[in-house]
Amino acid sequence: MRERFRVVGGANLVGEVAVVGAKNSALKLMAVALLAVGRTTLTNVPAIADVTIMAELLRRLGVGVDYDAAAGTVILDVPERIGHRADYELVRALRASISVLGPLVARVGEADVAVPGGDAIGSRGLDLHAAGLEALGAEVHVTHGYLVATAPNGLHGAEIRLDFPSVGATENILTASVLARGTTTIDNVAKEPEIVDIAEMLGSMGAKVEGAGTSRITVSGVDSLSPCEHSVVPDRIAAGTWAFAAATTRGDIEIVGGVADHLRAPLGALERAGCHVETTDRGFRVSAKGRTVRAFDVATLPYPGFPTDLQPFALTCNAVAEGSAMITENLFEARFRTVQELARLGADAQVDGHHVMIHGVPILSGAPVESSDIRSGAALVLAGLVAEGDTLVSGVHHIDRGYPRFEEALRSLGADVTREPDDAPFE
Ligand code: UD1
């Protein structure tokens, strides 16, 4: 059943909210478990549909998967012999499925992974993934919509330099190299906390990885890895979402379990905008209560720069800030779909290539809008909170992929948001 959120405008979100493990780490760590025979346990796993899809993909490879969403645990029982194919049906539903590529080539010597179709946030290549695996000795080609990588005689260490610090390519090359013969260095890698999380889990499994979190990772290959227990790194994008929720609604939110250090660029932007940000014993707190929030420019960049996944929230916040701002998207070309929906709510914003000029207005005006991906959906819900009247946000299934029970968390902070059937008559 299609659902939508009914958002009643006029809330200042106040209170505390908890963040759990990162979607973009949990899914990759599930793939990392393929590297060791035996029982690996992940904790602090978010309760989202994407984990269920990844679980299904791993089951089809022969892995026993026990996902307890309420407890936040995934237990993976990896047998000696596993399959090597990730079907299009699952990869198209979950792009993160391509993270099985590295572990499968390393463990099985072969991976057939469907090439994901275009998704709603711009086109993304796999060329860096493929080049990295080739450097490690795999033969890689694309056939019938599948990227096929084979290394019947195993992988060997190599010196690799990425043209761009791609998160996904860094992950696949790293997870392939841990069982390769000899030493691998990977330069210009992504430095995201999720990469550090993977490296930490690999370390617990017995891998020799150094430099994660810097732009050069060095791996000394080992013969085999052991299963482990690992807690997923807190979700910095969910935490950042709540930081922007506080700023946008002129509220005051303590983000329990959030790591301010992972959000230096966005929290710095909010401070410059006039918000108060402080770390607390349990996480951090953002307050804009009774304050004027001034417009702030944002340019997305690889970590530790401003995350592209928080760009829609910068748009929403600036839509009701004092003054004008320029938002620049440097990672994904088509990631400005939020703008046309914000315009429906009365925002004054113009797209020019990979920039948006946005001029703050005192209040938005409630209307039906459509979410096109996880982040734009959540950003539109926040926009509805600072709109006069009701805003109906369709495409709730997108939001559910990133935010477990988003409306309940919003209600606990004082918002009036309800989930209802989406009975739009013309679809
Ligand atoms: C991950 C995140 C996504 C986030 C993005 C950037 C997951 C599941 N998704 O995506 O939410 O927005 O990081 O922080 O973790 N590129 C190439 N060739 C390649 C690989 C990438 O050209 O082989 C380009 C892409 O087209 C894109 C840019 O690199 O323009 C960034 O992509 P990448 O860092 O790989 O992002 P993802 O890992 O796909």
Boltz pocket constraint, residues with backbone or C-beta under 6 A from the ligand:
constraints:
  - pocket:
      binder: B
      contacts: [[A, 24], [A, 95], [A, 96], [A, 123], [A, 124], [A, 125], [A, 126], [A, 127], [A, 128], [A, 129], [A, 130], [A, 164], [A, 165], [A, 166], [A, 167], [A, 168], [A, 169], [A, 307], [A, 308], [A, 309], [A, 330], [A, 331], [A, 332], [A, 333]]
      max_distance: 6.0
